[in-house]
Amino acid sequence: MHKSINQIKLSCGENVLIGKLNESKASKDLIELLPLSIKLTDLFGVKKYSLLPEYLSESGQQMHQFEVGDIAYWSPGPGIVIFYRQYKAMVDSGLYKVGRIESGIQLLRFEQFSALQIELI
């Protein structure tokens, strides 16, 4: 059985992160918005957040915990969240995992990483 791989490139100038979106309805909705240019805001030194231009599907299981590298859709925003540092608190309600950063996650620790271009590769 062949599974589609929704690989994405997230870039800021010369800095590139590679990720993969899962097969959720929210991920498929996000793909429809690509390519996408977003402005990131750092939240608590743990995650980067940006508003999305449209709401995505809220079907699927909500997240209650995260791992470094998780990409999530925050439905009240609507927004996208990328977790780049671990902490022990539970995540906000309304988060749905849409994918994962596979390489380059450490780049998000730098404050100058504030604008991002997301595209399918």
GROMACS elastic network, one bead per residue, 0.5 to 0.9 nm:
[ bonds ]
;  ai    aj funct       b0    kb
    4    23     6  0.83335   500
    5    20     6  0.69989   500
    5    21     6  0.75393   500
    5    22     6  0.79843   500
    5    23     6  0.86679   500
    6    19     6  0.83859   500
    6    20     6  0.54745   500
    6    21     6  0.52381   500
    6    22     6  0.70974   500
    6    23     6  0.82113   500
    6    27     6  0.89441   500
    6    31     6  0.83989   500
    6   120     6  0.69959   500
    6   121     6  0.78776   500
    7    18     6  0.72015   500
    7    19     6  0.57143   500
    7    21     6  0.63800   500
    7   119     6  0.86049   500
    7   120     6  0.59119   500
    7   121     6  0.56874   500
    8    17     6  0.83525   500
    8    18     6  0.58646   500
    8    19     6  0.51388   500
    8    20     6  0.57927   500
    8    21     6  0.72931   500
    8   101     6  0.88399   500
    8   118     6  0.67133   500
    8   119     6  0.54930   500
    8   121     6  0.54139   500
    9    16     6  0.67354   500
    9    17     6  0.58736   500
    9    19     6  0.63944   500
    9    20     6  0.86993   500
    9   117     6  0.78581   500
    9   118     6  0.57181   500
    9   119     6  0.54318   500
    9   120     6  0.62492   500
    9   121     6  0.63240   500
   10    15     6  0.83789   500
   10    16     6  0.57335   500
   10    17     6  0.50040   500
   10    18     6  0.62420   500
   10    19     6  0.75996   500
   10   116     6  0.62472   500
   10   117     6  0.55325   500
   10   119     6  0.67119   500
   10   120     6  0.89819   500
   11    14     6  0.71172   500
   11    15     6  0.56273   500
   11    17     6  0.62182   500
   11    18     6  0.86313   500
   11   115     6  0.83261   500
   11   116     6  0.55133   500
   11   117     6  0.51961   500
   11   118     6  0.66427   500
   11   119     6  0.86926   500
   12    15     6  0.51928   500
   12    16     6  0.65286   500
   12    17     6  0.87844   500
   12   113     6  0.66724   500
   12   114     6  0.78633   500
   12   115     6  0.61059   500
   12   116     6  0.51303   500
   12   117     6  0.65275   500
   13    16     6  0.78461   500
   13   115     6  0.88370   500
   13   116     6  0.85007   500
   13   117     6  0.89932   500
   15   104     6  0.82063   500
   15   107     6  0.73967   500
   15   113     6  0.86722   500
   16   103     6  0.84633   500
   16   104     6  0.66195   500
   16   107     6  0.83103   500
   17   101     6  0.68960   500
   17   102     6  0.75669   500
   17   103     6  0.55911   500
   17   105     6  0.65344   500
   17   107     6  0.78632   500
   18   100     6  0.87423   500
   18   101     6  0.58663   500
   18   102     6  0.56405   500
   18   103     6  0.52763   500
   18   104     6  0.67538   500
   18   105     6  0.85469   500
   19    69     6  0.86388   500
   19    71     6  0.87231   500
   19    99     6  0.71008   500
   19   100     6  0.54443   500
   19   103     6  0.69111   500
   19   104     6  0.89527   500
   20    98     6  0.86356   500
   20    99     6  0.55024   500
   20   100     6  0.55270   500
   20   101     6  0.64997   500
   20   102     6  0.70698   500
   21    24     6  0.83070   500
   21    27     6  0.61033   500
   21    28     6  0.84264   500
   21    31     6  0.86454   500
   21    71     6  0.82147   500
   21    97     6  0.89228   500
   21    98     6  0.56098   500
   21   100     6  0.64536   500
   21   101     6  0.87405   500
   22    25     6  0.89274   500
   22    27     6  0.62500   500
   22    28     6  0.84041   500
   22    97     6  0.80444   500
   22    98     6  0.55116   500
   22    99     6  0.50583   500
   22   100     6  0.80234   500
   23    26     6  0.83516   500
   23    27     6  0.63396   500
   23    28     6  0.69342   500
   23    98     6  0.77910   500
   23    99     6  0.86339   500
   24    27     6  0.51626   500
   24    28     6  0.64159   500
   24    29     6  0.87187   500
   24    57     6  0.87445   500
   24    59     6  0.77609   500
   24    60     6  0.69893   500
   24    97     6  0.83370   500
   24    98     6  0.65671   500
   24    99     6  0.89924   500
   25    28     6  0.50646   500
   25    29     6  0.61962   500
   25    30     6  0.86106   500
   25    56     6  0.79486   500
   25    57     6  0.58914   500
   25    58     6  0.77547   500
   25    59     6  0.65501   500
   25    60     6  0.77377   500
   25    98     6  0.86522   500
   26    30     6  0.61548   500
   26    31     6  0.86903   500
   26    55     6  0.89357   500
   26    56     6  0.51977   500
   26    58     6  0.65006   500
   26    59     6  0.71828   500
   26    60     6  0.84004   500
   26    73     6  0.73670   500
   26    96     6  0.78416   500
   26    97     6  0.85195   500
   26    98     6  0.65197   500
   27    31     6  0.62326   500
   27    32     6  0.87732   500
   27    56     6  0.80780   500
   27    57     6  0.83932   500
   27    73     6  0.84631   500
   27    97     6  0.84468   500
   27    98     6  0.50883   500
   27    99     6  0.74525   500
   28    31     6  0.50805   500
   28    32     6  0.65542   500
   28    56     6  0.86997   500
   28    57     6  0.87907   500
   28    98     6  0.88262   500
   29    32     6  0.52228   500
   29    33     6  0.69605   500
   29    55     6  0.85469   500
   29    56     6  0.56423   500
   29    57     6  0.68554   500
   30    33     6  0.52531   500
   30    34     6  0.68263   500
   30    54     6  0.89238   500
   30    56     6  0.68161   500
   30    73     6  0.89826   500
   30    98     6  0.85817   500
   31    34     6  0.52578   500
   31    35     6  0.80442   500
   31   119     6  0.83270   500
   31   120     6  0.76180   500
   32    35     6  0.84374   500
   33    36     6  0.63264   500
   33    52     6  0.89285   500
   33    53     6  0.82740   500
   33    54     6  0.82816   500
   34    37     6  0.85675   500
   34   118     6  0.66222   500
   34   119     6  0.55041   500
   34   120     6  0.70138   500
   35   117     6  0.71208   500
   35   118     6  0.55868   500
   35   120     6  0.71489   500
   36    52     6  0.89147   500
   36   116     6  0.81215   500
   36   117     6  0.57254   500
   36   118     6  0.51777   500
   36   119     6  0.66219   500
   37   115     6  0.72980   500
   37   116     6  0.56990   500
   37   118     6  0.63793   500
   37   119     6  0.89458   500
   38    50     6  0.63932   500
   38    51     6  0.75275   500
   38    52     6  0.76472   500
   38   114     6  0.84460   500
   38   115     6  0.58207   500
   38   116     6  0.53100   500
   38   117     6  0.64814   500
   38   118     6  0.80306   500
   39    49     6  0.81788   500
   39    50     6  0.59089   500
   39    51     6  0.79568   500
   39   114     6  0.56893   500
   39   116     6  0.62716   500
   39   117     6  0.89625   500
   40    48     6  0.57990   500
   40    49     6  0.53284   500
   40    51     6  0.83649   500
   40   113     6  0.75920   500
   40   115     6  0.57130   500
   40   116     6  0.71073   500
   41    47     6  0.83945   500
   41    48     6  0.54629   500
   41    49     6  0.51696   500
   41    50     6  0.62914   500
   41   114     6  0.65710   500
   41   115     6  0.89465   500
   42    45     6  0.62891   500
   42    46     6  0.75013   500
   42    47     6  0.60108   500
   42    49     6  0.64378   500
   42   108     6  0.89507   500
   42   109     6  0.89699   500
   42   111     6  0.76146   500
   42   114     6  0.80440   500
   43    46     6  0.61465   500
   43    47     6  0.53783   500
   43    48     6  0.59430   500
   43    49     6  0.70279   500
   44    47     6  0.69277   500
   44    48     6  0.89077   500
   45    48     6  0.82607   500
   45    84     6  0.83537   500
   45    85     6  0.72703   500
   45   109     6  0.75884   500
   46    68     6  0.88930   500
   46    82     6  0.87220   500
   46    83     6  0.60884   500
   46    84     6  0.57163   500
   46    86     6  0.66467   500
   46    87     6  0.73234   500
   46   109     6  0.83174   500
   47    68     6  0.89892   500
   47    81     6  0.65560   500
   47    82     6  0.54500   500
   47    84     6  0.54800   500
   47    85     6  0.68057   500
   47   108     6  0.83129   500
   47   109     6  0.88040   500
   48    80     6  0.82106   500
   48    81     6  0.56518   500
   48    82     6  0.52337   500
   48    83     6  0.65758   500
   48    84     6  0.75853   500
   48   108     6  0.75518   500
   48   114     6  0.85270   500
   49    79     6  0.67956   500
   49    80     6  0.56904   500
   49    82     6  0.65916   500
   49    83     6  0.88784   500
   50    77     6  0.86021   500
   50    78     6  0.85700   500
   50    79     6  0.53973   500
   50    80     6  0.54562   500
   50    81     6  0.67786   500
   51    54     6  0.86459   500
   51    74     6  0.89916   500
   51    77     6  0.62202   500
   51    78     6  0.57999   500
   51    80     6  0.64118   500
   52    55     6  0.71597   500
   52    56     6  0.88965   500
   52    77     6  0.75903   500
   52    78     6  0.56145   500
   52    80     6  0.66892   500
   53    78     6  0.76829   500
   53    79     6  0.84047   500
   54    78     6  0.67334   500
   54    79     6  0.86437   500
   55    58     6  0.88171   500
   55    75     6  0.69449   500
   55    76     6  0.86296   500
   55    77     6  0.79803   500
   55    78     6  0.53340   500
   55    79     6  0.80169   500
   56    73     6  0.77409   500
   56    75     6  0.72345   500
   56    78     6  0.74959   500
   57    60     6  0.86399   500
   57    75     6  0.82076   500
   58    61     6  0.85048   500
   58    62     6  0.84787   500
   58    73     6  0.86237   500
   58    75     6  0.68477   500
   58    94     6  0.82644   500
   58    95     6  0.87990   500
   58    96     6  0.72669   500
   59    62     6  0.86012   500
   59    96     6  0.83868   500
   60    96     6  0.71970   500
   60    97     6  0.87822   500
   61    95     6  0.87879   500
   61    96     6  0.65834   500
   61    97     6  0.81877   500
   62    93     6  0.74560   500
   62    94     6  0.64410   500
   62    95     6  0.55412   500
   62    97     6  0.73576   500
   63    66     6  0.71095   500
   63    72     6  0.83533   500
   63    91     6  0.71471   500
   63    92     6  0.83518   500
   63    93     6  0.76148   500
   63    94     6  0.77857   500
   63    95     6  0.54824   500
   63    96     6  0.55310   500
   63    97     6  0.64485   500
   64    90     6  0.59648   500
   64    91     6  0.55298   500
   64    92     6  0.75993   500
   64    93     6  0.75375   500
   64    95     6  0.79492   500
   65    88     6  0.86756   500
   65    89     6  0.81554   500
   65    90     6  0.56816   500
   65    91     6  0.57917   500
   66    69     6  0.84510   500
   66    70     6  0.64434   500
   66    83     6  0.75211   500
   66    86     6  0.80315   500
   66    90     6  0.81448   500
   66    91     6  0.72030   500
   66    97     6  0.87295   500
   67    70     6  0.57303   500
   67    83     6  0.71277   500
   67    84     6  0.83350   500
   67    85     6  0.82617   500
   67    86     6  0.67211   500
   68    71     6  0.89855   500
   68    82     6  0.82381   500
   68    83     6  0.52701   500
   68    85     6  0.55886   500
   68    86     6  0.58253   500
   68   100     6  0.86639   500
   68   101     6  0.84541   500
   68   105     6  0.79425   500
   69    82     6  0.65632   500
   69    83     6  0.54630   500
   69    84     6  0.56743   500
   69    85     6  0.82170   500
   69    99     6  0.85221   500
   69   100     6  0.53519   500
   69   102     6  0.70751   500
   69   103     6  0.85599   500
   69   105     6  0.61442   500
   70    81     6  0.81540   500
   70    82     6  0.59118   500
   70    83     6  0.55759   500
   70    84     6  0.79000   500
   70    97     6  0.69604   500
   70    98     6  0.79468   500
   70    99     6  0.61132   500
   70   101     6  0.63419   500
   71    80     6  0.71528   500
   71    81     6  0.57499   500
   71    83     6  0.66628   500
   71    96     6  0.85640   500
   71    97     6  0.59639   500
   71    98     6  0.57274   500
   71   100     6  0.51851   500
   71   101     6  0.69866   500
   72    79     6  0.84007   500
   72    80     6  0.57616   500
   72    81     6  0.50991   500
   72    82     6  0.64541   500
   72    83     6  0.83160   500
   72    95     6  0.59780   500
   72    96     6  0.52640   500
   72    98     6  0.51921   500
   72    99     6  0.68127   500
   72   100     6  0.84587   500
   73    77     6  0.86642   500
   73    78     6  0.74018   500
   73    79     6  0.58474   500
   73    81     6  0.62793   500
   73    94     6  0.79666   500
   73    95     6  0.55103   500
   73    96     6  0.51126   500
   73    97     6  0.62972   500
   73    98     6  0.64265   500
   74    77     6  0.58501   500
   74    78     6  0.57787   500
   74    79     6  0.50012   500
   74    80     6  0.58792   500
   74    81     6  0.68627   500
   74    92     6  0.84403   500
   74    93     6  0.81256   500
   74    94     6  0.55259   500
   74    96     6  0.65754   500
   74    97     6  0.89393   500
   75    79     6  0.66038   500
   75    80     6  0.86759   500
   75    93     6  0.88198   500
   75    94     6  0.53548   500
   75    95     6  0.64600   500
   75    96     6  0.78120   500
   76    79     6  0.75263   500
   76    93     6  0.89675   500
   76    94     6  0.65821   500
   76    95     6  0.87607   500
   77    80     6  0.82059   500
   81    95     6  0.85651   500
   82   100     6  0.84165   500
   82   101     6  0.82634   500
   82   105     6  0.89559   500
   82   108     6  0.87302   500
   83    86     6  0.75669   500
   83   105     6  0.86060   500
   83   108     6  0.89026   500
   84   105     6  0.61080   500
   84   106     6  0.68875   500
   84   107     6  0.87197   500
   84   108     6  0.64126   500
   84   109     6  0.69340   500
   85   106     6  0.86403   500
   85   109     6  0.80071   500
   87    90     6  0.85644   500
   90    93     6  0.89677   500
   91    94     6  0.89718   500
   91    95     6  0.76185   500
   92    95     6  0.65586   500
   93    96     6  0.89559   500
   97   100     6  0.82412   500
  101   104     6  0.73715   500
  101   105     6  0.63123   500
  102   105     6  0.74511   500
  103   106     6  0.83302   500
  104   107     6  0.57128   500
  104   108     6  0.79694   500
  105   108     6  0.58499   500
  105   109     6  0.79672   500
  106   109     6  0.57307   500
  106   110     6  0.80981   500
  107   110     6  0.59888   500
  107   113     6  0.73681   500
  108   111     6  0.74585   500
  108   112     6  0.86884   500
  108   113     6  0.60496   500
  108   114     6  0.85592   500
  109   112     6  0.89024   500
  109   113     6  0.78047   500
  110   113     6  0.57024   500
  110   114     6  0.87389   500
  111   114     6  0.68320   500
  112   115     6  0.83628   500
  113   116     6  0.76757   500
